[in-house]
Every structure is written in structure tokens, then in C-alpha cells.
Amino acid sequence: DTEVTQTPKHLVMGMTNKKSLKCEQHMGHRAMYWYKQKAKKPPELMFVYSYEKLSINESVPSRFSPECPNSSLLNLHLHALQPEDSALYLCASSQEGQYNSPLHFGNGTRLTVT
Amino acid sequence: AQKVTQAQTEISVVEKEDVTLDCVYETRDTTYYLFWYKQPPSGELVFLIRRNSFDEQNEISGRYSWNFQKSTSSFNFTITASQVVDSAVYFCAPYPNFGNEKLTFGTGTRLTIIP
């Protein structure tokens, strides 16, 4: 079983909807990440939180809004998405920032925007 | 500029055969880390191994082995006596030793083990 839990597993939303993706880890990791993965492509980094502060934003459109309420939780708020935003969204955590610590990934949320 | 190449897009082998996945990382950096991740059909990425560029010793873990050769910038991954459960996409991911840079994944190799 993965130690990073993501909910929901699947999400279908319209372009005018507001929804949130949730991620939780209890490994004591202080860095958390959001990745986006399109079909047959490698994961692409979206955001990094280090010690609950946003440290990297990979020029992600503002319709994606991350939030880190505490060191164990990471949310991704979605609003006014486009069909091309349909993808697998992966959450990950690591012991420290973006350095040499391995990332632990969740199972992902498969998002479909209609 | 740094570049990671996984030239094999898809590989299919019959169960129990050995298979090697190639990864080439071109960089001017003298120090860096290299990771391999596995992504089974269920979707989550699973960390397999991390190696430092100073360490060129081969590593073996059960049926998995890794061969790192800095002179050719290659970090290849071999599965011995493959099993159906090895079917997955495998990503090579280099990371520079310095600076707050993102972990960049290679394009991945889709491995299918035929029973």
C-alpha cells in the first residue's frame, strides 16, 4: 500500500465547476509536490511545498491553486479548467526539499474535464 | 544543457527472459544523482534506486541490477528472469547535486512481459 493517499481516485468535472484534489502523508516528510501526467508522457512538476511554504511554481495557470494546510496535507483547488487539463494528477512527498531525497508518490487522481 | 534519453519507447519480452532498459544522461555537471522509478498500470510511481555519480559500482537487488558508467553517461537497469508483475513504465530521472532544481523524468520505457 502506498503511504501517500490521494482522493478522489477519479474525478469528472465541467469547465465551470470548482473541485479540489486532496493528498495526505504521515511519513513526517516536509516537502510535498504536485505533478501532472498526460497519457504516455512523463510526469511534469507543477508545485513544490517545502515546510508548508510554496517554493516552486512551474508557471502553472491560476486555475490551479495549491494549498498546504499543514505538513501532512496538500490540496489542489481547481476552477474553470479546460478539457486539455484532463490528466493524471500525482502527489508526492520527500524528506526534504528538491535535493536528493527519493519521492514517494500517491496513486494519483485521474481527472476528466468535460 | 542537461539531457536525459531513454531511447527505448516500448519493449516486450517473454516471461523469464532478461531485459535491459537504457538511460543516458548528458551533463557537464561532475556531481549528480540518478533515480529509477517504476509506474505500474495502477498509476503510482515507485522509487527503485538512487545513485550518486561518484559511485560507479554496480548494484544488485534481487532480480534487479543497475550498471552506471560515468564515461558513457549511461545508467542502465537490468531485470533478470522477468515476471509479468514487472510490466510497467520505467522512468530514469537525473537530479543535479546543487541548486533547487526540479527532478526531470526521462520519457520512459514501457515494458511488457508476455506470459
Interface residues (C-beta under 8 A of the other chain):
Chain A: T2 V4 K41 P42 P43 L45 V48 S55 I56 E58 L88 L90 A92 G97 Q98 Y99 N100 P102 L103 H104 F105 G106 N107 G108 R110
Chain B: Y33 F35 Y37 S42 G43 E44 L45 V46 F47 R50 N52 F91 Y95 N97 N100 E101 K102 L103 F105 G106 T107 G108
